[in-house]
Amino acid sequence: MRPLFFLACLAPLCVSVAQEVPGEFVMKRCEILPLANHEVSLRIDGVEKARWHSGEDYPRPFLFPFNGPAGVSLTRMGHPGAEDHDHHQSIWFAHHDVEGESYWSNSAKTSIRQKHWYSYENGDLEAVASFKTGWYNETGLEMIEQDIVVALRPMENGEHALEIQTTLRPASGRETTELGKTNFGILAVRVSDTLSHRFGGGNLRNSKGDIGEKNIFGKAAKWMDYSGPVVAGTGTERETVVEGITLFDHPENPRYPSKWHVRSDGWMGSSFCMDEGITLSGESPLTLRYLLHAHRGSYDEYRAEKVATAFSERPLFVIRKPERSHKQWETVRKK
């Protein structure tokens, strides 16, 4: 009886110690968690919604997974039926013609490498991570320097959005860098096979209400949506739900509304240089902003309009030297 009595006496003390929390600590809903293997987890309420990869196993950084409300990724790595499309890495930046060289295919000898991360910011409204990458040609010469900001934001009904901002400029020592005319680039999304029209039960539509690849390819639109079935759960609890991704172009982007490169087999990309190339310079860097909304149910035009309006009203991000101690950089909304 003595051991049981001893443990019973200790129990209140254990509970008291476990419940002690430093007075200055405030838990944030949205978190950035750096992981091993050059990965960064973006989380809401402790649940991963997206993950950034920057290791050298791949020729460029990317985001995977991008989980929907049911906890299943709405994107995938690679084409469901073509191994030569393994460069379709979920959500990624690339371009098919930079000074005549391709940064699109995995078979090219070019690469995009993360040089360093700037800052990780936790918060209740959003979690923000920012990175610097370099675009290197076949000889290893850096052609473009790129800043990337990703911000994970919780939304109502268990939905969330991933805001992406990028700035492209010539690498150090270069006055200009040419991005050539091409359908392929600058931001693309490979959706899951079940979400695609060809391999699953999904539908592709744009902000004008056009449906399907033939009616959408090459047309300007404010946003693009891929919605369809998602298989959630495990074992006997597996079920099919409907979710989707809406990809928004920001009204302040040059050439807004974007023209789109889309495919019924499951990918959509804002094709910034579909009609003409662009010259990057130190005086004229290119800043682009996009938003991916992971939503429940089928595409809802009214809902998309509301999300687009809210996105358009948010200030862009600025990466700057910190106003707070113990930080080398900070990423904040422009005032």
N, C-alpha and C positions, 0 to 999 in steps of 0.2 A: 504493500500500500504506500510505502514511503516514496518510491520513485514517481508514482502518479500524483501524489500530493505536491512533490517538488515541482513537477512540470506545470501543474495547475497554478502554482504561485508565480511561475515565470511568465505565463501566458499574457497577463495584462501588460507586463513590461515590454514584451515583444511587439504587441500591437502598438503601444505608445511610440516605440522607437521607429517602427515602420512608417508611421503616419507623420513623422517630423519632416517638414519641408522648409528649406531656407526661405526667409521672409521676402527676399528680393527676387526670387525665381518666379517667372510667369510662363506657363506652358503656352506654346504657340500651336495653332491648328496646322499650319503648313510648314513643312520642314525640308531641308536639303541634307542628305546623309551621304557623305563620301564613303565609298566602299573600296575593297581591294580590286586589283586588275583594272585600274583606271576607269572605274564606273562610279556614277553618282545617282543616288536614288532620290526621286521627288515624291513626297508623301503628303497626304492629307489625313489628319486624325490617326497617324501611325500606319496608314495603308498606302502601299506604293501605287502610284498612278502612271509613272513614267520613269525611264532610266536612261541616262546619258552614258555612252561608250566612247572612249577615246584611245584605246589601246592600239598597238601597231599590228595586231592580227588582221586588221581590216585597213583598206587604203584611205579611209576617211571616217571621221566621227559620225555618229548617228544616235537616234533615240529609239529604244526598244526595251520593253513593250510600251505601248500606249493603251492602258487598260480602260475599258468602259465602265459604266456604273455597276455592271454585274461582276466585275473583277477579272474579265477575260480580255486579252489584248485584241484591239480592233485593227491592229496592223500586224504584218508578218515580215520575216526575213526571206527575201527571194521570191521569185515567181513560182506559182504552184506547178507549172508544167514545163519550165525551160531553165536548165541549169546555167545557161549563158546569160541569165538575167540576175545573177546573185548580187549584182551591184544595187539592186532594189532593196535597200537596207532600212525598211520600216519608214522612218522619217529622216531625211538627209538633205544636205546641201551639196550641189555639184553643178558643173557646167560642161557642155560638150565641146566648146571652142574658146580656149583662152590663148590668145596669140597663136592660133592654129593647132594647139594641142588639146586633147580631150581629158577632162577630169571627171568623166561620166562612167566609163566602163572599168570594171575591175581588171581587165586585161591590159589597160594602159599602164605605162611606167610612171605616170604622174602620181602625186599623192597630196592629201590634205592632212596636216598633222597639228594636233593641239600643242601650242607652245607653252601655255600655262593657263590656270584658272585665275580670274580676277577676285571674285567674291562669292560667298554663299550667304544669303539673307533669309532668315526665317520670319514668319509673321502670321497674323490671323487672316488677313485678306489675300495674301499670296506668299509663295516661296520663290525666291529669285536666285538663279545661278548664272554666272557670266564667264566666258572663256575667250581666249585669243587663239586663232589658228593661223597657219601659214600654208599657202598653196604652192607646191614645188613642182617644177617641170621635170622632164625626163633626165636632165643633167643634174638635178638637185638644186637648181637656182630658184629662189623664192620669187614668185610672180605677184601674189596677192597676199595682203594681210587682212584678216577677217576678225571682227568682234561678233560674238554671239551672246544673246541674252535669252534665257528661257524662264518663263514665270508661270507657275502652276497656281490656278485660282479655283477655289470651291464655288459651286453654284447650287441653286435650289434643287430639290428632289434628288439629291445624291449625284448630280452631274458635276462636271468640272471642265475647265478649259486650260489649254496650254498656249500661252502667248509667246511668240518667237520674234525676235528682232535681230537683224544682222546688218553690219556695216562693212562694206568691201572697199578697199583702197589699194593703190599700188604698194608693193613691198618696199622696204627701205632701200634707197639708192635708185629707185625707178621714178621717173616723172609721170609716166602713164602706163596703163595696162589695158589691152583691148579685150572685151568680151564680144565674141562674134555672134552673128545671127544664127539661132538654132532653136528648135522646139524643146531641147533637153536642158532644163535648168530654169530657175536657180534653186527652188525648193520643191521637193516631191514627196508623195506619201503612197506607200504600197499597203493597201488594206488587206485584211485577212481573207482567206479563200471563201469563207461562208458569206462575207459581206459583198464580195464581187458579184457581178452579174453573170459572168461566164462560168465560174466554178461554184458559185453558191446561189443564193436567192435574193441578192441585193439589187438595188436600183441606183443609178447615177443621175443626178439632176442639178441644175444650176439655179441662180437667183431669178432668172427670167421664167422659170417653170419648164424649160426644155428638159427632155428625158432621153438618156441613152447617148452612147459615144457618137453616133452619126449626126445627131442633132446638136452636140455640144462642142466637139473638137474644133479648136481654133477660134471659137467665139469668145467675145469679151463678156465677163460676168463679175458681179460683186463677190460672189462666193460659189462654192461647189460642195455638194453633199453626196456621200455614199452611205446608204442605210440598208440594213438587211438582217437576216437571222444570225444570232450568236448562241453558241451552245455553252451553257453555264452549269456549274455543279459537277459532282462526281458520282460514279456508281449509279445506284437506283434513283438518286436525286438529280440526275442530269435533266435539263430542260432547255427548250429553245425559247429565247426571248428576242425581241427586236431592238437594236441599237444602231447608232451610226456616228459618223464624223462629218462635221461641217467645217470646211476650210475657208476662212475669210481673208480677203485682200483688204488692206487698210486704205481708206480714202486719201491719205496723204502720200501714199506710195507713188512714185513716178509711173506714168502710163496706166494709172487706175482708170477704169476697172481692167484687171489683167485679162489677157487671153489665156486659154487653158489647153494643156495637153492632157487628154484623158483616155483611158482604155477600159473597155468592158471587162477585161480580164482582171481588173482590180487595182488601178492606180490613177492618181490625179496629181497634176503639178501646175503651179503657177508659172506659165511660160513667158518670162519677162522679156526675152529677146526673140520672140517668135517672128516679129516683123523686121527688126533691125537690131544691130549690136549697140554697144555703149562703150565709151571711153572713160575709164576710171582715172582720176588724178587726185593729188593731195588736196587740191582746192575744191574738188568736186567728188568726194566719196559717195558711194551709193548706199543709202539706208533703206531697208525694206522691213515692213512689219506684217506679220500674219497671226492668225488665231485658229486653233483647232478646238472645236467644241465636241466633247464626247457626250452624246445625248441619249436619253431613253426613247424608245418608240421610233416610229417612222418619222421621216422629215416633216417638219412643221414650218411653213413659210412665215407665219406670224411670229413664232418663237425665234426664227433666224433673224428677222428684222430687228427684234429687240436686242439680241446678242450683238448684231452688227452696230447698232446705235451706241450701245455701251462701250464697245471696243473703240469706236471712232472718237469717243469723248475722253478716253484715257490718255494722259501724256506719255510720250515716249520715254525710254530709259536713258540715263546718262551714267557712264562709267567714269569715276573721278577719284582723285586722291581723297582719303577719308577725313571726315570731321570727327570721327570717333577714334579712340586709342586702340592699339593692338590689332589694327587692320592696315593692310597695305593698299587696298582699293575698296571702294564701295559702289554699289549699283543702286541708283535711286530714280524715281520718276522726276522728270524735269518740271520745275515749278513755273 
